[in-house]
Amino acid sequence: MAATLGVDVRDIEYARPDGIPLMARLYTPAGKGPFPGVVEVHGGAWTTNDRLTNEAIHRPLAESGVVVMAIDFRMPPVAVYPASIQDINLAVRWLKANAPDLGVAPEHVGGLGTSSGGHQLALAALRPHDPRYAALPLAGGTKPDARLAFMALCWSIVDPLARYRMVKAKSIERLVAAHDAYWPDEAAMDEGNPQRLLDRGEPAELPPALLIQGTNDDNVTPDMAARFAAAYRKAGGDFQLETFPGEPHAFIARDPNAHGAKRAIALIVDFVHAKTRTAMLAP
């Protein structure tokens, strides 16, 4: 794991689609860089939480020498799929366009997503050029693309249709309602589905990927992580699946100081630096 740097933290507005201000929290390491950059997409069943949700991951990443852009994005009842994917696509382009001012190496911009945020990040990563997702213009006339250099996923809903059918069968009404709020219907859950996209053999970008998954996670189907890893590798992607025995959904947020959480955070930090191969510069 990399050494520790001081970190500057500030909030910025990165977009205003349909007049809705979208905020991001920027964590900028001390030093000259250039640093890797990460666009972070929080979970919350597509309908709750905000850019502050995963600070337990943001800060160690930034202290290791990574610029972290933790974003808010449109959610129900304001907007449904694919609005949030448009916001993520734009955030990636925004970070690349502003890379010189932030000390970021634009070719080393990747993503991090947890739970439903992992679904949204993975979909944006696999389809960075989809005209629906790239529909929001970037101010200033610059035209970077939304491709990611890597993606780290944590307990992610990479097959939302399978998860919807599971929670309906178990009568978990809170999660059924969240699916129904975000997705227009089951056909959309099938179309905007990273697992099924790979199963269908659709053309896709396949950045190197890490998936953190607890074995006691009742928020996903038991085989979800392994099926996605297998499909990703079959499609030609570099995929690292790390399982954590006995850990539940969102275990880092539950207790960031627990052994499993600390190990998971260290894996994420090491993965980002290994895939970007950038040296952290001291202040």
C-alpha positions, -999 to +999 in steps of 0.1 A: +000+000+000+013+035-009+026+060+017+003+087+031-001+122+016-021+152+029-054+157+011-074+188+001-111+183+002-137+205-016-171+204-032-177+215-068-206+216-092-197+195-122-229+197-142-265+211-142-286+189-164-322+202-168-313+229-142-304+203-115-271+211-099-249+180-096-222+182-069-190+162-065-165+160-036-130+163-048-101+147-028-068+161-041-035+147-028-007+171-018+021+170-044+027+177-080+014+145-095+003+136-121-019+113-101-044+086-112-080+098-110-111+080-098-148+088-104-167+072-075-203+062-078-221+055-045-247+028-038-281+030-023-304+009-044-303+036-072-325+058-050-306+070-019-273+082-004-249+108-018-213+117-026-203+114+011-214+078+015-181+061+009-156+085+026-140+055+043-128+045+008-123+080-007-098+092+019-073+063+019-073+064-019-066+101-019-039+097+008-022+071-014-019+095-043-052+093-062-075+122-071-110+111-061-141+126-076-171+113-056-202+123-074-239+130-068-261+120-098-298+122-107-320+096-089-357+089-086-381+106-083-362+133-102-350+109-130-349+072-139-326+051-161-305+061-180-302+096-166-277+085-139-255+068-165-254+100-184-242+118-153-215+093-147-204+095-184-202+132-181-183+131-148-156+109-164-152+134-192-152+163-168-124+148-148-103+142-179-110+177-192-100+193-159-070+169-154-043+195-159-057+218-131-062+188-107-028+171-112-045+141-129-030+120-156-061+118-180-050+085-194-052+071-158-088+080-150-108+051-137-139+044-116-151+029-084-186+019-076-204+002-047-236-018-048-260-002-073-233+024-079-212-006-091-239-015-116-240+020-129-203+024-131-199-010-149-225-001-174-209+033-181-175+016-184-187-011-208-206+014-231-186+047-229-196+057-264-233+048-262-250+080-276-277+077-249-251+078-221-229+104-237-258+128-244-249+155-220-225+182-234-193+191-216-188+228-211-158+245-226-157+227-260-133+200-250-141+165-262-124+138-240-141+104-242-156+085-212-134+054-214-120+042-181-085+030-175-098+006-148-128+000-126-131-013-090-165-027-080-177-035-045-207-059-038-221-047-071-255-054-086-241-064-120-272-083-129-301-061-118-328-083-134-316-114-115-315-093-083-350-080-090-364-115-094-346-126-062-360-098-040-395-102-054-393-139-046-382-131-011-407-102-007-381-077+002-404-048-005-378-020+001-356-033-027-385-042-050-397-006-046-362+008-054-360-013-086-395-001-096-385+035-089-354+035-110-362+011-138-390+016-163-397-021-165-380-055-166-370-050-203-349-021-192-333-042-164-323-067-191-310-040-215-291-020-190-275-050-175-237-056-175-240-094-171-265-098-199-246-074-221-216-097-219-237-128-222-252-114-254-218-108-268-223-071-274-192-051-283-179-036-250-149-018-236-133-040-210-110-020-186-091-040-160-115-047-132-115-056-095-146-069-077-148-071-039-175-095-027-185-108+007-197-144+009-225-135+034-241-109+011-279-115+009-283-084-013-271-102-044-277-137-058-251-161-045-235-166-079-236-130-092-200-120-087-186-153-100-208-153-131-198-117-139-161-125-135-164-156-157-183-136-185-158-107-183-128-130-187-145-150-215-150-117-233-112-110-230-111-088-200-086-087-171-108-094-140-097-099-104-124-113-080-116-111-043-140-128-019-143-121+018-156-150+039-185-142+061-187-105+051-222-090+044-233-064+019-214-030+022-191-044+049-166-015+045-192+011+055-204-010+084-170-010+101-141+006+082-117-004+110-125-041+109-099-065+095-119-074+064-127-037+056-091-027+060-079-055+037-105-046+011-095-009+011-058-019+007-067-041-022-086-012-039-056+011-034-031-014-046-052-022-076-055+014-087-018+020-085-009-013-101-032-007-131-021+029-136+016+023-129+021+059-117+046+068-090+032+088-061+052+120-058+059+134-024+048+170-016 
